[in-house]
Amino acid sequence: MAALRANFGDLLEPGFAQIYNDAYRELDRVFTQVFRVKTSSKQDERESAVTGFGTLTVKAENAPIEYEDPIQMYDVLYSHNTFAKGFKISKELMDDDQYNVMNAKPEALGRAARRTEEISASNVFNRAFNSSYLGGDAQELCSTVHPRADGGTSQSNASSTGLTLTEANYEVLKLAMKKTLDDKGQKIDLRPDTILIPIDLEKVARIIFESNLRSNTADNDLNVYKGELKIVPWIYMDRNTTHWFLLDSEQHKVTWFWREKPNFHQDEAFETDAALFKVRERFSNGFSDWRGIHGSQGDGAAYSG
């Protein structure tokens, strides 16, 4: 249904001092600070991996060399969805609008597109402990039982005790992340450089990582964590306001595929002369591997998943 003059009478009268649009300050984009952003030219994308090798073995003189097979790991499918919205305005309302409110409505479609992107991306972390949303290894993004491709002991990238965000607990989660092994049980070099948090934890994070001296101590110790992490508060990470995540931005595989960036179009209906506006975009997101992400539900409760 089109927007008609009968429903927007105020816009037709010149006596108002102001009639404003949805003119609130727009939120900054966050997903581009967190995700690996790629482009796609296909209906979907697949990502996979192949393991490396274990350590070398001692070879006796003139003995045959020992061979080891790499292992094909799991595939992850990214299927691009189309998101779109439009609106119609009668020719008469467009012509008679005294405040140019309707002329500004296409900009509001852009805001709607950005909000859609942020909500979709943040859900990857909002659902990080949710068993209804699994990755290629059939586990949540943050799980205590990620299987190894070589059949070795499973690994965890989640706090099993729901560590709250404190200086001491950051050290615990950081060390756990740095001790992550690859799928052949070999040490790898993970370096957390980002902390992703709901806005409810921003104050705590800034005290821990931006204070000159250690917080909550009386000894004037230097804060060795100052500037160690980039703090990324995300207002859309709001399903659980205690969750927090450490990221290695160079190593993690949390991924966003653009199939079609937002496209805006305007037209007129031949029969009615109504103005038509629309926006559409196509994208997919998810995670191809869990390494490079360590998370805690932050509620002090036991977790196994």
Salt bridges, closest charged atoms under 4 A:
ASP22 OD2 - ARG115 NH2 3.76
GLU26 OE1 - ARG111 NH1 3.24
GLU26 OE2 - ARG114 NE 3.44
GLU26 OE1 - ARG115 NH2 3.98
GLU45 OE1 - LYS42 NZ 3.44
GLU47 OE1 - ARG36 NH2 2.87
GLU47 OE2 - LYS38 NZ 2.68
GLU68 OE2 - LYS184 NZ 2.89
ASP95 OD1 - LYS91 NZ 3.63
ASP96 OD2 - ARG5 NH1 3.34
GLU117 OE1 - ARG29 NH1 2.56
ASP137 OD2 - HIS146 ND1 2.67
ASP150 OD2 - ARG148 NH2 2.86
GLU167 OE2 - ARG214 NH2 2.63
ASP183 OD2 - ARG291 NH2 2.80
ASP189 OD2 - ARG191 NH2 2.75
GLU202 OE2 - ARG206 NE 2.94
GLU210 OE2 - ARG206 NH1 2.61
ASP221 OD2 - ARG214 NH1 3.52
GLU228 OE2 - LYS174 NZ 2.94
GLU260 OE1 - ARG280 NH2 3.12
ASP289 OD1 - ARG291 NH1 3.33
